[in-house]
Amino acid sequence: MDIINVIIYVTIFISGTVFGSFFTLAVYRIPRHEDITHERSYCPKCGHKLQLADLIPVWSYIFLGGKCRYCKEKIRPRYLILEICSGVVFLLLAYSMKISFESSLIDFAKFAINVLFIVSMFIIAGIDKEKFIIPNGVLIYGLVISFLKIAVLIYEKSDLIIHMAGFAIIALFLFIVRFAYIRMSKKDDFAVGEGDIKYIALLGLFFGLGSQLLGLFVSLLATLIGTGIKLLTKKKSDDDLIPFGFYLSIGFTIIMIFEPYFADFIDTCNMMIKI
């Protein structure tokens, strides 16, 4: 049985690296309004269509020495790093959720739904980091996955009020504050953008209010650390914008993995809503 579980976890890690390869493709193509499902991958430098041997996660990068097989253009190490990190995240999530051969179908369904939602978080993180935008299409995809989770909660007869509260309360508060700030200052430079607010609402719907509050705290901490590092290294982005969607994705990925270890805090927050 242990051998089977090892095979399951190795498969999960490999699947994570495959998803990581897809994330890099999606982050590059979505802002350019290019197809991400049917068009074959190509080298962004020479435009050559990549073959199967060029697309094996992690291995292809190492085997090719971090260069395009055709034009010898150097491939950015971030592709390799993202593939490995994605595999590790999938592995940690499976371990956190205690996925094993003995797990029920509903447990595997919950794991699959979490993985599918991670897809939206990783893509949003990459696009917001580079372009400072959160595409509505990716948010809609995340909304569909959230409805799948809600369907599972309904099947389990779980209380949905914490997810409705997570969807509405914080996002509505930020929307009102942002609207008032813009009206009074006549400037559209509020720290939290419309895309961020939509994303926060989506995260609240998926995670529920208690986990959302904890996730926002971790995300703000990640923002402070990231901004501090940028200031210390004197690296500046366009207009010194902060890609808050990027940090939200980091914070809530951490929460998804370590959520069981904060169950008491989350339950306390959720109880306050129900009272």
C-alpha atoms as an extended CHARMM CRD file, in Angstrom:
* protein
*
       275  EXT
         1         1  MET       CA              0.0000000000        0.0000000000        0.0000000000  PROA      1               0.0000000000
         2         2  ASP       CA              2.8940000000        2.3800000000        0.7800000000  PROA      2               0.0000000000
         3         3  ILE       CA              4.3130000000        1.7730000000       -2.6960000000  PROA      3               0.0000000000
         4         4  ILE       CA              0.9680000000        2.7500000000       -4.2070000000  PROA      4               0.0000000000
         5         5  ASN       CA              0.9020000000        5.9480000000       -2.1690000000  PROA      5               0.0000000000
         6         6  VAL       CA              4.4560000000        6.7660000000       -3.2980000000  PROA      6               0.0000000000
         7         7  ILE       CA              3.3490000000        6.2910000000       -6.9090000000  PROA      7               0.0000000000
         8         8  ILE       CA              0.3430000000        8.5590000000       -6.2650000000  PROA      8               0.0000000000
         9         9  TYR       CA              2.5590000000       11.3290000000       -4.8490000000  PROA      9               0.0000000000
        10        10  VAL       CA              5.1490000000       11.0160000000       -7.6180000000  PROA      10              0.0000000000
        11        11  THR       CA              2.3120000000       11.2740000000      -10.1490000000  PROA      11              0.0000000000
        12        12  ILE       CA              0.9610000000       14.3490000000       -8.3600000000  PROA      12              0.0000000000
        13        13  PHE       CA              4.3990000000       16.0060000000       -8.4400000000  PROA      13              0.0000000000
        14        14  ILE       CA              4.8700000000       15.2670000000      -12.1470000000  PROA      14              0.0000000000
        15        15  SER       CA              1.3500000000       16.5680000000      -12.8480000000  PROA      15              0.0000000000
        16        16  GLY       CA              2.2690000000       19.7400000000      -10.9740000000  PROA      16              0.0000000000
        17        17  THR       CA              5.3170000000       20.3100000000      -13.1850000000  PROA      17              0.0000000000
        18        18  VAL       CA              3.1260000000       19.8170000000      -16.2810000000  PROA      18              0.0000000000
        19        19  PHE       CA              0.7000000000       22.4210000000      -14.9450000000  PROA      19              0.0000000000
        20        20  GLY       CA              3.6790000000       24.6820000000      -14.2370000000  PROA      20              0.0000000000
        21        21  SER       CA              4.6870000000       24.4620000000      -17.8910000000  PROA      21              0.0000000000
        22        22  PHE       CA              1.1340000000       25.4040000000      -18.8450000000  PROA      22              0.0000000000
        23        23  PHE       CA              1.1970000000       28.3760000000      -16.4600000000  PROA      23              0.0000000000
        24        24  THR       CA              4.1940000000       29.8910000000      -18.2360000000  PROA      24              0.0000000000
        25        25  LEU       CA              2.4070000000       29.5030000000      -21.5700000000  PROA      25              0.0000000000
        26        26  ALA       CA             -0.8310000000       31.0320000000      -20.2470000000  PROA      26              0.0000000000
        27        27  VAL       CA              0.9310000000       33.9660000000      -18.5750000000  PROA      27              0.0000000000
        28        28  TYR       CA              2.6940000000       34.7860000000      -21.8600000000  PROA      28              0.0000000000
        29        29  ARG       CA             -0.2880000000       34.3220000000      -24.1860000000  PROA      29              0.0000000000
        30        30  ILE       CA             -3.3650000000       35.5490000000      -22.3010000000  PROA      30              0.0000000000
        31        31  PRO       CA             -2.3370000000       39.2440000000      -22.2050000000  PROA      31              0.0000000000
        32        32  ARG       CA             -1.6030000000       38.9590000000      -25.9440000000  PROA      32              0.0000000000
        33        33  HSD       CA             -5.0370000000       37.4190000000      -26.5650000000  PROA      33              0.0000000000
        34        34  GLU       CA             -3.4750000000       34.2880000000      -28.0450000000  PROA      34              0.0000000000
        35        35  ASP       CA             -4.9320000000       30.7840000000      -27.9170000000  PROA      35              0.0000000000
        36        36  ILE       CA             -3.7610000000       28.7490000000      -24.9110000000  PROA      36              0.0000000000
        37        37  THR       CA             -5.3320000000       25.3750000000      -25.6810000000  PROA      37              0.0000000000
        38        38  HSD       CA             -5.0540000000       24.5190000000      -29.3770000000  PROA      38              0.0000000000
        39        39  GLU       CA             -2.0220000000       26.3490000000      -30.7620000000  PROA      39              0.0000000000
        40        40  ARG       CA              1.2710000000       24.5100000000      -30.2910000000  PROA      40              0.0000000000
        41        41  SER       CA              3.9760000000       26.0420000000      -28.1300000000  PROA      41              0.0000000000
        42        42  TYR       CA              6.6700000000       28.0160000000      -29.9170000000  PROA      42              0.0000000000
        43        43  CYS       CA              9.8900000000       29.8360000000      -29.1110000000  PROA      43              0.0000000000
        44        44  PRO       CA              9.0300000000       33.5210000000      -28.5260000000  PROA      44              0.0000000000
        45        45  LYS       CA             12.3880000000       34.5090000000      -30.0590000000  PROA      45              0.0000000000
        46        46  CYS       CA             12.5530000000       32.5300000000      -33.3380000000  PROA      46              0.0000000000
        47        47  GLY       CA              8.9080000000       31.4240000000      -33.5350000000  PROA      47              0.0000000000
        48        48  HSD       CA              9.8240000000       27.7690000000      -34.1960000000  PROA      48              0.0000000000
        49        49  LYS       CA              7.1370000000       25.2770000000      -33.1770000000  PROA      49              0.0000000000
        50        50  LEU       CA              8.3810000000       23.1780000000      -30.2610000000  PROA      50              0.0000000000
        51        51  GLN       CA              8.4260000000       19.3920000000      -30.4540000000  PROA      51              0.0000000000
        52        52  LEU       CA              7.3970000000       16.9850000000      -27.6830000000  PROA      52              0.0000000000
        53        53  ALA       CA             11.0230000000       16.5440000000      -26.6040000000  PROA      53              0.0000000000
        54        54  ASP       CA             11.2190000000       20.3170000000      -26.0380000000  PROA      54              0.0000000000
        55        55  LEU       CA              8.1720000000       20.3700000000      -23.7720000000  PROA      55              0.0000000000
        56        56  ILE       CA              8.9650000000       17.8150000000      -21.0570000000  PROA      56              0.0000000000
        57        57  PRO       CA              8.7740000000       19.8200000000      -17.8020000000  PROA      57              0.0000000000
        58        58  VAL       CA             12.0720000000       20.3120000000      -15.9480000000  PROA      58              0.0000000000
        59        59  TRP       CA             13.9060000000       17.6650000000      -17.9930000000  PROA      59              0.0000000000
        60        60  SER       CA             13.7740000000       19.5820000000      -21.2970000000  PROA      60              0.0000000000
        61        61  TYR       CA             15.2330000000       22.7100000000      -19.7010000000  PROA      61              0.0000000000
        62        62  ILE       CA             18.0980000000       20.7450000000      -18.1460000000  PROA      62              0.0000000000
        63        63  PHE       CA             18.7370000000       18.6120000000      -21.2440000000  PROA      63              0.0000000000
        64        64  LEU       CA             18.8100000000       21.6450000000      -23.5420000000  PROA      64              0.0000000000
        65        65  GLY       CA             21.0540000000       23.5890000000      -21.1890000000  PROA      65              0.0000000000
        66        66  GLY       CA             18.4740000000       26.3180000000      -20.7110000000  PROA      66              0.0000000000
        67        67  LYS       CA             18.5280000000       27.2620000000      -24.4080000000  PROA      67              0.0000000000
        68        68  CYS       CA             16.1630000000       26.9720000000      -27.3700000000  PROA      68              0.0000000000
        69        69  ARG       CA             17.0700000000       23.9140000000      -29.4530000000  PROA      69              0.0000000000
        70        70  TYR       CA             16.6460000000       25.9000000000      -32.6890000000  PROA      70              0.0000000000
        71        71  CYS       CA             17.9340000000       29.4500000000      -32.2050000000  PROA      71              0.0000000000
        72        72  LYS       CA             20.0250000000       28.8650000000      -29.0620000000  PROA      72              0.0000000000
        73        73  GLU       CA             18.3170000000       31.8010000000      -27.3360000000  PROA      73              0.0000000000
        74        74  LYS       CA             18.7230000000       31.5420000000      -23.5900000000  PROA      74              0.0000000000
        75        75  ILE       CA             15.5370000000       30.4760000000      -21.7780000000  PROA      75              0.0000000000
        76        76  ARG       CA             14.8070000000       32.3820000000      -18.5890000000  PROA      76              0.0000000000
        77        77  PRO       CA             15.3870000000       30.2410000000      -15.4420000000  PROA      77              0.0000000000
        78        78  ARG       CA             11.9620000000       31.2520000000      -14.1400000000  PROA      78              0.0000000000
        79        79  TYR       CA             10.3880000000       28.6140000000      -16.4030000000  PROA      79              0.0000000000
        80        80  LEU       CA             12.3170000000       25.8650000000      -14.6370000000  PROA      80              0.0000000000
        81        81  ILE       CA             11.6910000000       27.4100000000      -11.2180000000  PROA      81              0.0000000000
        82        82  LEU       CA              7.9420000000       27.7190000000      -11.8180000000  PROA      82              0.0000000000
        83        83  GLU       CA              7.6710000000       24.1100000000      -12.9980000000  PROA      83              0.0000000000
        84        84  ILE       CA              9.4740000000       22.8210000000       -9.9130000000  PROA      84              0.0000000000
        85        85  CYS       CA              7.5490000000       25.1300000000       -7.5440000000  PROA      85              0.0000000000
        86        86  SER       CA              4.2630000000       24.0520000000       -9.0970000000  PROA      86              0.0000000000
        87        87  GLY       CA              5.1450000000       20.3940000000       -8.5500000000  PROA      87              0.0000000000
        88        88  VAL       CA              6.1050000000       21.1100000000       -4.9350000000  PROA      88              0.0000000000
        89        89  VAL       CA              2.8690000000       23.0430000000       -4.3000000000  PROA      89              0.0000000000
        90        90  PHE       CA              0.7680000000       20.1640000000       -5.6720000000  PROA      90              0.0000000000
        91        91  LEU       CA              2.7560000000       17.7350000000       -3.5160000000  PROA      91              0.0000000000
        92        92  LEU       CA              2.3770000000       19.8150000000       -0.3360000000  PROA      92              0.0000000000
        93        93  LEU       CA             -1.3400000000       20.2660000000       -0.9780000000  PROA      93              0.0000000000
        94        94  ALA       CA             -1.8310000000       16.5200000000       -1.3970000000  PROA      94              0.0000000000
        95        95  TYR       CA              0.0990000000       15.8850000000        1.8290000000  PROA      95              0.0000000000
        96        96  SER       CA             -1.8650000000       18.5570000000        3.6960000000  PROA      96              0.0000000000
        97        97  MET       CA             -5.1530000000       17.0230000000        2.5270000000  PROA      97              0.0000000000
        98        98  LYS       CA             -3.8710000000       13.5290000000        3.4220000000  PROA      98              0.0000000000
        99        99  ILE       CA             -4.5010000000       12.2010000000       -0.0680000000  PROA      99              0.0000000000
       100       100  SER       CA             -3.7380000000        8.4820000000       -0.2780000000  PROA      100             0.0000000000
       101       101  PHE       CA             -4.9410000000        5.2390000000       -1.8010000000  PROA      101             0.0000000000
       102       102  GLU       CA             -7.4560000000        5.0130000000        1.0520000000  PROA      102             0.0000000000
       103       103  SER       CA             -8.9490000000        8.4600000000        0.3360000000  PROA      103             0.0000000000
       104       104  SER       CA            -12.5860000000        8.5910000000       -0.7200000000  PROA      104             0.0000000000
       105       105  LEU       CA            -13.8140000000        9.8290000000       -4.0920000000  PROA      105             0.0000000000
       106       106  ILE       CA            -15.0780000000       13.0230000000       -2.4500000000  PROA      106             0.0000000000
       107       107  ASP       CA            -11.5810000000       13.6310000000       -1.0200000000  PROA      107             0.0000000000
       108       108  PHE       CA            -10.0460000000       13.2540000000       -4.4680000000  PROA      108             0.0000000000
       109       109  ALA       CA            -12.7490000000       15.5380000000       -5.8570000000  PROA      109             0.0000000000
       110       110  LYS       CA            -11.8790000000       18.2230000000       -3.2830000000  PROA      110             0.0000000000
       111       111  PHE       CA             -8.1900000000       17.8770000000       -4.1390000000  PROA      111             0.0000000000
       112       112  ALA       CA             -8.9330000000       18.1920000000       -7.8510000000  PROA      112             0.0000000000
       113       113  ILE       CA            -11.0480000000       21.3110000000       -7.2660000000  PROA      113             0.0000000000
       114       114  ASN       CA             -8.2540000000       22.8930000000       -5.2110000000  PROA      114             0.0000000000
       115       115  VAL       CA             -5.7610000000       22.0930000000       -7.9680000000  PROA      115             0.0000000000
       116       116  LEU       CA             -8.0210000000       23.6410000000      -10.5990000000  PROA      116             0.0000000000
       117       117  PHE       CA             -8.3620000000       26.7760000000       -8.4730000000  PROA      117             0.0000000000
       118       118  ILE       CA             -4.5870000000       26.9420000000       -8.0250000000  PROA      118             0.0000000000
       119       119  VAL       CA             -4.4430000000       27.2050000000      -11.8120000000  PROA      119             0.0000000000
       120       120  SER       CA             -6.3050000000       30.5230000000      -11.6360000000  PROA      120             0.0000000000
       121       121  MET       CA             -4.1250000000       31.7960000000       -8.7680000000  PROA      121             0.0000000000
       122       122  PHE       CA             -0.8490000000       30.9640000000      -10.5120000000  PROA      122             0.0000000000
       123       123  ILE       CA             -1.9330000000       32.5050000000      -13.8200000000  PROA      123             0.0000000000
       124       124  ILE       CA             -3.1930000000       35.6530000000      -12.0840000000  PROA      124             0.0000000000
       125       125  ALA       CA              0.0750000000       35.8790000000      -10.1420000000  PROA      125             0.0000000000
       126       126  GLY       CA              2.1860000000       35.6960000000      -13.3000000000  PROA      126             0.0000000000
       127       127  ILE       CA              0.1240000000       38.1400000000      -15.3510000000  PROA      127             0.0000000000
       128       128  ASP       CA             -0.2700000000       40.6840000000      -12.5580000000  PROA      128             0.0000000000
       129       129  LYS       CA              3.4540000000       40.5160000000      -11.7870000000  PROA      129             0.0000000000
       130       130  GLU       CA              4.3400000000       41.3370000000      -15.3920000000  PROA      130             0.0000000000
       131       131  LYS       CA              1.4230000000       43.4200000000      -16.6730000000  PROA      131             0.0000000000
       132       132  PHE       CA             -0.2780000000       44.7610000000      -13.5090000000  PROA      132             0.0000000000
       133       133  ILE       CA             -3.6550000000       43.4570000000      -14.6870000000  PROA      133             0.0000000000
       134       134  ILE       CA             -5.9910000000       40.6650000000      -13.6090000000  PROA      134             0.0000000000
       135       135  PRO       CA             -7.8640000000       39.3760000000      -16.6880000000  PROA      135             0.0000000000
       136       136  ASN       CA            -11.6250000000       38.9450000000      -16.2950000000  PROA      136             0.0000000000
       137       137  GLY       CA            -11.4270000000       35.6790000000      -18.2300000000  PROA      137             0.0000000000
       138       138  VAL       CA             -9.2180000000       34.0940000000      -15.5650000000  PROA      138             0.0000000000
       139       139  LEU       CA            -11.5220000000       35.4060000000      -12.8190000000  PROA      139             0.0000000000
       140       140  ILE       CA            -14.5160000000       33.8410000000      -14.5920000000  PROA      140             0.0000000000
       141       141  TYR       CA            -12.6510000000       30.5340000000      -14.7760000000  PROA      141             0.0000000000
       142       142  GLY       CA            -11.9790000000       30.7820000000      -11.0140000000  PROA      142             0.0000000000
       143       143  LEU       CA            -15.6670000000       31.5540000000      -10.4440000000  PROA      143             0.0000000000
       144       144  VAL       CA            -16.6770000000       28.3680000000      -12.2820000000  PROA      144             0.0000000000
       145       145  ILE       CA            -14.2910000000       26.3160000000      -10.1170000000  PROA      145             0.0000000000
       146       146  SER       CA            -15.7140000000       28.0270000000       -7.0220000000  PROA      146             0.0000000000
       147       147  PHE       CA            -19.2040000000       26.9080000000       -8.0490000000  PROA      147             0.0000000000
       148       148  LEU       CA            -17.8700000000       23.3420000000       -8.2550000000  PROA      148             0.0000000000
       149       149  LYS       CA            -16.6580000000       23.6800000000       -4.6790000000  PROA      149             0.0000000000
       150       150  ILE       CA            -20.0270000000       25.1130000000       -3.6240000000  PROA      150             0.0000000000
       151       151  ALA       CA            -21.7020000000       22.0970000000       -5.2660000000  PROA      151             0.0000000000
       152       152  VAL       CA            -19.5480000000       19.7610000000       -3.1590000000  PROA      152             0.0000000000
       153       153  LEU       CA            -20.3970000000       21.7530000000       -0.0160000000  PROA      153             0.0000000000
       154       154  ILE       CA            -24.0940000000       21.4770000000       -0.8350000000  PROA      154             0.0000000000
       155       155  TYR       CA            -23.6460000000       17.7100000000       -1.3330000000  PROA      155             0.0000000000
       156       156  GLU       CA            -22.0480000000       17.5280000000        2.1230000000  PROA      156             0.0000000000
       157       157  LYS       CA            -24.8280000000       19.7320000000        3.5610000000  PROA      157             0.0000000000
       158       158  SER       CA            -22.2710000000       22.3350000000        4.6980000000  PROA      158             0.0000000000
       159       159  ASP       CA            -23.2100000000       25.8700000000        5.7150000000  PROA      159             0.0000000000
       160       160  LEU       CA            -22.6180000000       28.2470000000        2.8100000000  PROA      160             0.0000000000
       161       161  ILE       CA            -23.0240000000       31.5060000000        4.7250000000  PROA      161             0.0000000000
       162       162  ILE       CA            -19.2750000000       31.8760000000        5.3780000000  PROA      162             0.0000000000
       163       163  HSD       CA            -18.6120000000       31.6250000000        1.6430000000  PROA      163             0.0000000000
       164       164  MET       CA            -21.3250000000       34.1560000000        0.8080000000  PROA      164             0.0000000000
       165       165  ALA       CA            -19.9350000000       36.4510000000        3.4950000000  PROA      165             0.0000000000
       166       166  GLY       CA            -16.4190000000       35.9790000000        2.1180000000  PROA      166             0.0000000000
       167       167  PHE       CA            -17.6350000000       36.9180000000       -1.3320000000  PROA      167             0.0000000000
       168       168  ALA       CA            -19.4320000000       40.0870000000       -0.2400000000  PROA      168             0.0000000000
       169       169  ILE       CA            -18.2060000000       41.7380000000        2.9560000000  PROA      169             0.0000000000
       170       170  ILE       CA            -14.5520000000       42.6930000000        2.3950000000  PROA      170             0.0000000000
       171       171  ALA       CA            -14.8880000000       43.2450000000       -1.3530000000  PROA      171             0.0000000000
       172       172  LEU       CA            -17.9180000000       45.5050000000       -0.8810000000  PROA      172             0.0000000000
       173       173  PHE       CA            -16.1130000000       47.4940000000        1.8200000000  PROA      173             0.0000000000
       174       174  LEU       CA            -13.0670000000       47.9900000000       -0.4300000000  PROA      174             0.0000000000
       175       175  PHE       CA            -15.2870000000       48.9440000000       -3.3680000000  PROA      175             0.0000000000
       176       176  ILE       CA            -17.0550000000       51.6410000000       -1.3140000000  PROA      176             0.0000000000
       177       177  VAL       CA            -13.7810000000       53.0190000000        0.0660000000  PROA      177             0.0000000000
       178       178  ARG       CA            -12.2180000000       53.0430000000       -3.4000000000  PROA      178             0.0000000000
       179       179  PHE       CA            -15.2590000000       54.7440000000       -4.9110000000  PROA      179             0.0000000000
       180       180  ALA       CA            -15.2890000000       57.4190000000       -2.1800000000  PROA      180             0.0000000000
       181       181  TYR       CA            -11.5430000000       58.0240000000       -2.5480000000  PROA      181             0.0000000000
       182       182  ILE       CA            -11.7910000000       58.4950000000       -6.3150000000  PROA      182             0.0000000000
       183       183  ARG       CA            -14.7690000000       60.8210000000       -6.0010000000  PROA      183             0.0000000000
       184       184  MET       CA            -13.0570000000       63.0010000000       -3.3980000000  PROA      184             0.0000000000
       185       185  SER       CA             -9.5170000000       63.0370000000       -4.7850000000  PROA      185             0.0000000000
       186       186  LYS       CA            -10.4700000000       62.9970000000       -8.4820000000  PROA      186             0.0000000000
       187       187  LYS       CA             -7.6190000000       60.4850000000       -8.9200000000  PROA      187             0.0000000000
       188       188  ASP       CA             -7.7910000000       56.8250000000       -9.8690000000  PROA      188             0.0000000000
       189       189  ASP       CA             -4.6860000000       55.7840000000       -7.9300000000  PROA      189             0.0000000000
       190       190  PHE       CA             -6.2630000000       53.9260000000       -4.9940000000  PROA      190             0.0000000000
       191       191  ALA       CA             -3.8780000000       51.2520000000       -3.6800000000  PROA      191             0.0000000000
       192       192  VAL       CA             -6.3420000000       48.4240000000       -4.4240000000  PROA      192             0.0000000000
       193       193  GLY       CA             -7.5560000000       48.2980000000       -8.0140000000  PROA      193             0.0000000000
       194       194  GLU       CA            -10.8380000000       47.0080000000       -9.4300000000  PROA      194             0.0000000000
       195       195  GLY       CA             -9.1930000000       43.7590000000      -10.4830000000  PROA      195             0.0000000000
       196       196  ASP       CA             -7.8330000000       43.2440000000       -6.9730000000  PROA      196             0.0000000000
       197       197  ILE       CA            -11.2910000000       43.7550000000       -5.4620000000  PROA      197             0.0000000000
       198       198  LYS       CA            -12.8640000000       41.2620000000       -7.8680000000  PROA      198             0.0000000000
       199       199  TYR       CA            -10.0970000000       38.7940000000       -7.0350000000  PROA      199             0.0000000000
       200       200  ILE       CA            -10.6180000000       39.2680000000       -3.2860000000  PROA      200             0.0000000000
       201       201  ALA       CA            -14.3390000000       38.5680000000       -3.7510000000  PROA      201             0.0000000000
       202       202  LEU       CA            -13.5180000000       35.3980000000       -5.7030000000  PROA      202             0.0000000000
       203       203  LEU       CA            -11.0700000000       34.2520000000       -3.0260000000  PROA      203             0.0000000000
       204       204  GLY       CA            -13.6890000000       34.8780000000       -0.3500000000  PROA      204             0.0000000000
       205       205  LEU       CA            -16.2380000000       32.7960000000       -2.2240000000  PROA      205             0.0000000000
       206       206  PHE       CA            -13.8510000000       29.8970000000       -2.6290000000  PROA      206             0.0000000000
       207       207  PHE       CA            -12.1950000000       29.9250000000        0.7960000000  PROA      207             0.0000000000
       208       208  GLY       CA            -14.8760000000       31.3890000000        3.0770000000  PROA      208             0.0000000000
       209       209  LEU       CA            -14.5550000000       34.4710000000        5.2800000000  PROA      209             0.0000000000
       210       210  GLY       CA            -12.3380000000       33.0080000000        8.0120000000  PROA      210             0.0000000000
       211       211  SER       CA             -9.7170000000       31.7140000000        5.5990000000  PROA      211             0.0000000000
       212       212  GLN       CA            -10.0680000000       34.9080000000        3.5560000000  PROA      212             0.0000000000
       213       213  LEU       CA             -9.1520000000       37.0800000000        6.5490000000  PROA      213             0.0000000000
       214       214  LEU       CA             -6.1240000000       34.9240000000        7.2980000000  PROA      214             0.0000000000
       215       215  GLY       CA             -5.1620000000       34.8810000000        3.6240000000  PROA      215             0.0000000000
       216       216  LEU       CA             -5.3510000000       38.6730000000        3.3980000000  PROA      216             0.0000000000
       217       217  PHE       CA             -3.0590000000       38.9760000000        6.4190000000  PROA      217             0.0000000000
       218       218  VAL       CA             -0.4910000000       36.6240000000        4.8550000000  PROA      218             0.0000000000
       219       219  SER       CA             -0.8300000000       38.4470000000        1.5170000000  PROA      219             0.0000000000
       220       220  LEU       CA             -0.2240000000       41.8420000000        3.1290000000  PROA      220             0.0000000000
       221       221  LEU       CA              2.8120000000       40.4040000000        4.9140000000  PROA      221             0.0000000000
       222       222  ALA       CA              4.1130000000       39.0610000000        1.5990000000  PROA      222             0.0000000000
       223       223  THR       CA              3.4860000000       42.4960000000        0.0250000000  PROA      223             0.0000000000
       224       224  LEU       CA              5.5150000000       44.2320000000        2.7410000000  PROA      224             0.0000000000
       225       225  ILE       CA              8.3770000000       41.7650000000        2.3440000000  PROA      225             0.0000000000
       226       226  GLY       CA              8.3300000000       41.9850000000       -1.4550000000  PROA      226             0.0000000000
       227       227  THR       CA              8.1450000000       45.7810000000       -1.4570000000  PROA      227             0.0000000000
       228       228  GLY       CA             10.8920000000       45.9740000000        1.1500000000  PROA      228             0.0000000000
       229       229  ILE       CA             13.1940000000       43.7890000000       -0.9470000000  PROA      229             0.0000000000
       230       230  LYS       CA             12.4880000000       45.9360000000       -4.0200000000  PROA      230             0.0000000000
       231       231  LEU       CA             13.3650000000       49.1060000000       -2.1080000000  PROA      231             0.0000000000
       232       232  LEU       CA             16.5510000000       47.5860000000       -0.6900000000  PROA      232             0.0000000000
       233       233  THR       CA             17.6770000000       46.3960000000       -4.1210000000  PROA      233             0.0000000000
       234       234  LYS       CA             16.5160000000       49.6770000000       -5.6770000000  PROA      234             0.0000000000
       235       235  LYS       CA             14.5250000000       47.8330000000       -8.3400000000  PROA      235             0.0000000000
       236       236  LYS       CA             11.6160000000       49.8770000000       -9.6340000000  PROA      236             0.0000000000
       237       237  SER       CA              8.6450000000       48.8060000000      -11.7160000000  PROA      237             0.0000000000
       238       238  ASP       CA              6.4200000000       50.9690000000      -13.8940000000  PROA      238             0.0000000000
       239       239  ASP       CA              5.2260000000       53.8850000000      -11.7360000000  PROA      239             0.0000000000
       240       240  ASP       CA              6.2580000000       51.8190000000       -8.6820000000  PROA      240             0.0000000000
       241       241  LEU       CA              2.9980000000       49.8850000000       -8.9200000000  PROA      241             0.0000000000
       242       242  ILE       CA              2.4830000000       47.0000000000       -6.5310000000  PROA      242             0.0000000000
       243       243  PRO       CA              1.1280000000       43.7930000000       -8.1420000000  PROA      243             0.0000000000
       244       244  PHE       CA             -1.2260000000       43.0210000000       -5.2570000000  PROA      244             0.0000000000
       245       245  GLY       CA             -2.8590000000       40.1830000000       -7.2140000000  PROA      245             0.0000000000
       246       246  PHE       CA              0.5540000000       38.5010000000       -7.2870000000  PROA      246             0.0000000000
       247       247  TYR       CA              0.8710000000       38.7230000000       -3.5110000000  PROA      247             0.0000000000
       248       248  LEU       CA             -2.7460000000       37.6310000000       -3.0050000000  PROA      248             0.0000000000
       249       249  SER       CA             -1.9570000000       34.4940000000       -4.9770000000  PROA      249             0.0000000000
       250       250  ILE       CA              1.0980000000       33.8010000000       -2.8230000000  PROA      250             0.0000000000
       251       251  GLY       CA             -0.8280000000       34.3720000000        0.4060000000  PROA      251             0.0000000000
       252       252  PHE       CA             -3.8050000000       32.2300000000       -0.4980000000  PROA      252             0.0000000000
       253       253  THR       CA             -1.6790000000       29.4140000000       -1.9230000000  PROA      253             0.0000000000
       254       254  ILE       CA              0.0130000000       29.2730000000        1.4720000000  PROA      254             0.0000000000
       255       255  ILE       CA             -3.3780000000       29.2690000000        3.1860000000  PROA      255             0.0000000000
       256       256  MET       CA             -4.6850000000       26.4760000000        0.9440000000  PROA      256             0.0000000000
       257       257  ILE       CA             -1.7290000000       24.2930000000        1.9150000000  PROA      257             0.0000000000
       258       258  PHE       CA             -1.6110000000       25.0990000000        5.6190000000  PROA      258             0.0000000000
       259       259  GLU       CA             -5.3310000000       25.7020000000        6.2240000000  PROA      259             0.0000000000
       260       260  PRO       CA             -5.7280000000       22.5880000000        8.4630000000  PROA      260             0.0000000000
       261       261  TYR       CA             -3.1180000000       23.9880000000       10.8590000000  PROA      261             0.0000000000
       262       262  PHE       CA             -5.1360000000       27.1880000000       11.3720000000  PROA      262             0.0000000000
       263       263  ALA       CA             -8.4890000000       25.4580000000       11.7490000000  PROA      263             0.0000000000
       264       264  ASP       CA             -9.1850000000       26.8760000000       15.2340000000  PROA      264             0.0000000000
       265       265  PHE       CA             -8.6160000000       30.4950000000       14.1420000000  PROA      265             0.0000000000
       266       266  ILE       CA            -10.6670000000       30.0270000000       10.9810000000  PROA      266             0.0000000000
       267       267  ASP       CA            -13.5160000000       28.3640000000       12.8730000000  PROA      267             0.0000000000
       268       268  THR       CA            -13.5510000000       31.2160000000       15.4090000000  PROA      268             0.0000000000
       269       269  CYS       CA            -13.8540000000       33.8180000000       12.6130000000  PROA      269             0.0000000000
       270       270  ASN       CA            -16.5930000000       31.8220000000       10.9380000000  PROA      270             0.0000000000
       271       271  MET       CA            -18.5290000000       31.4490000000       14.1980000000  PROA      271             0.0000000000
       272       272  MET       CA            -18.5840000000       35.2390000000       14.5960000000  PROA      272             0.0000000000
       273       273  ILE       CA            -20.3920000000       35.4910000000       11.2440000000  PROA      273             0.0000000000
       274       274  LYS       CA            -22.9480000000       32.8720000000       12.1910000000  PROA      274             0.0000000000
       275       275  ILE       CA            -23.8330000000       34.4940000000       15.5270000000  PROA      275             0.0000000000
